[in-house]
Amino acid sequence: MTDFDVLVLGSGPGGQKAAIAAAKLGRRVAIVEKRHMLGGVCINTGTIPSKTLREAVLYLTGLNQRELYGASYRVKEEITVADLGMRTQHVIGREIQVIRSQLGRNRVTVLQGTGRFLDAHTIGITSEEDEERKVTAEKIIIATGTSPARPDSVDFDDRTIIDSDAILHLDRVPETLVVVGAGVIGIEYASMFAALGTKVTVVERRERMLEFCDLEIVEALKYHLRDLAVTFRFGENVAAVERRGSVALTILESGKKIPADCVMYSAGRQGKTAELCLEAAGLEADTRGRITVDANYATTVPHIYAVGDVIGFPALAATSMEQGRLAAQHACGEPVEGLGDLPPIGIYTIPEISFVGKSEDDLTRDKIPFEVGISRYRELARGQIIGDSYGMLKLLVSSEDRRLLGVHVFGTGATELVHIGQTVMGCGGTVDYLVNAVFNYPTLAESYKVAALDAMNKMRVIARLTAEQS
Ligand SMILES: Cc1cc2nc3c(=O)[nH]c(=O)nc-3n(C[C@H](O)[C@H](O)[C@H](O)COP(=O)(O)OP(=O)(O)OC[C@H]3O[C@@H](n4cnc5c(N)ncnc54)[C@H](O)[C@@H]3O)c2cc1C
């Protein structure tokens, strides 16, 4: 008899949902988590703090109101880190309470400390006082997430040269900032600080950023960020970052030198497996600390599962949660349907981006004929009311059977709006549904109908020309 039926390592979105799903199935469940980290990276250093910071930036700078009230509109003239931190700490505190209460209500035992495998069914949990206790479990789910990769060549000091964890603890809003790496995290923070008035330079070794997104939308984002005084250095490698007093000098391989109050490295993340002693359970991780799993999230040791960022792509809170639930169901012998194949992607830049399904590039590469329907927020009454003239929604529609193949949104509410398209696509819906549907007025959701009509009109012209020819 083991101490627990299911033991989960890590309480981020993957671990939480795994633990609760197993508990709902009547299993004896425990979750192991380090001190001050309940809720994982998601609640403490990643998703929630960054999204709350973004909300505080938008509110205090009044950026979204400037189209209506003028370029000088601000809610607060001097925005301090205390103003920004207050909202972040408030939300983190509330979210931790919610998680603690959910785990408690579902009778999930929380074991505080750092877990490691002693054998394939035994976990040693080391407390802050360095005392180790042993617990055994029939099934184990690893959900230990990632931490920012810190290249050895970079001399991080958590003040001038920082990663995305330390950016939440800056003691002032920097006047100048270099962001190394134009991935999602790097570009989200670049846009927040640019909105605060920081002069931001983004250095990226590739020639483009956010390659998985629609090119037209990435171009629109770049235009907006340049308007907020962001400088892009694409196709450039960092040769060295030197500290000079209270500032840092970023030296590029091309010879350029960029002085800044702060340099944020956002150069990928590393799976948190080093402390787990995976070999004691007969497991191993790759060079980036990631664990390989099968379609049911089982590792090569069948009673041990792994979910969330520690298994790699797409490394999002949304997918981690679902992976956790599915792994727990499989571990408990329940039927499992598998992760839906239409996960949306949300990028909380300013303005925000979201999409679901295929991009124009994907469809062109795969030789799938499609038509594009576009709606611009400035042509919607709601767009005028909220002062968003740049937002747009783009539908990609199959020219053969009129099914929706992709939805790409840029601007206010993009990450919410995308779910309408996701639902239509998930139900195999065609553009006709959107053409005939009545939407609340005035809303941004109406953009679906406008874009659908646009696509429909273009398809009608082609159908007429084709009919005339034959
Ligand atoms: C700045 C930033 C912004 C992000 N924004 C978004 C977003 O907008 N939307 C989105 O969907 N995703 C976002 N993400 C990604 C999201 O945070 C992750 O996908 C998600 O947190 C992964 O969940 P997880 O369950 O794998 O574990 P994590 O949240 O990474 O948590 C893992 C937990 O395991 C614990 N742990 C590790 N090792 C041990 C051990 N040996 N013993 C005990 N406990 C251990 C850690 O302390 C940690 O609490 C963002 C990430 C970052 C960094």
The ligand as a Gaussian input file, in Angstrom:
#p B3LYP/6-31G(d) Opt

LIG

0 1
 C        6.716000      35.931000     -18.381000
 C        5.799000      34.797000     -18.791000
 C        4.570000      35.092000     -19.340000
 C        3.697000      34.053000     -19.714000
 N        2.483000      34.378000     -20.250000
 C        1.627000      33.388000     -20.597000
 C        0.329000      33.701000     -21.108000
 O       -0.014000      34.865000     -21.261000
 N       -0.519000      32.688000     -21.410000
 C       -0.158000      31.374000     -21.234000
 O       -0.982000      30.476000     -21.512000
 N        1.066000      31.043000     -20.758000
 C        1.959000      32.022000     -20.437000
 N        3.190000      31.710000     -19.933000
 C        3.557000      30.291000     -19.813000
 C        2.956000      29.675000     -18.551000
 O        3.325000      30.413000     -17.416000
 C        3.434000      28.247000     -18.441000
 O        3.077000      27.568000     -19.626000
 C        2.807000      27.515000     -17.274000
 O        3.076000      28.172000     -16.060000
 C        3.375000      26.094000     -17.217000
 O        2.722000      25.398000     -16.229000
 P        3.360000      24.106000     -15.568000
 O        2.230000      23.378000     -14.923000
 O        4.213000      23.390000     -16.520000
 O        4.276000      24.594000     -14.358000
 P        4.859000      25.941000     -13.828000
 O        3.842000      27.018000     -13.796000
 O        6.147000      26.206000     -14.513000
 O        5.138000      25.531000     -12.330000
 C        6.002000      24.470000     -11.996000
 C        6.101000      24.396000     -10.494000
 O        6.854000      23.247000     -10.144000
 C        7.609000      23.551000      -9.002000
 N        8.767000      22.648000      -8.925000
 C        9.813000      22.575000      -9.788000
 N       10.659000      21.609000      -9.386000
 C       10.136000      21.081000      -8.253000
 C       10.558000      20.062000      -7.373000
 N       11.691000      19.373000      -7.581000
 N        9.793000      19.789000      -6.290000
 C        8.631000      20.486000      -6.068000
 N        8.186000      21.451000      -6.883000
 C        8.926000      21.742000      -7.956000
 C        8.059000      24.981000      -9.220000
 O        8.374000      25.586000      -7.965000
 C        6.820000      25.587000      -9.859000
 O        6.006000      26.168000      -8.891000
 C        4.082000      32.712000     -19.536000
 C        5.326000      32.406000     -18.973000
 C        6.178000      33.430000     -18.603000
 C        7.514000      33.100000     -17.992000

